[in-house]
Amino acid sequence: MEDFSRPRLYAVGNDTLKVGKIGGWEKTGSEYIKGYYDLVRDLHWHIDNDKWDYTKDEYLNNGMKITDKLTTINPFIK
């Protein structure tokens, strides 16, 4: 039986830490991941505008949710 009372340790690379801070693209290039700088800016926008039902981007785009998850490029072929 595994001991869940002890914390797990993870080694995290510099690129992953950088994306966590300032944001970046997923390895396949299909999705942008917001870093905590982006998330804090979004939180301040929501606080300042008292709007909580949708994302900041949806409010700024008149309710439109923008997606770019589809691509004609196969990310697995280099």
Secondary structure, 3 states (H helix, E strand, C coil): CCCCCCCCCCCCCHHHHHHHHHCEECCCCCCEECCHHHHHHHHHHHHHHCCCCCCHHHHHCCCCCCCCCCCCCCCCCC
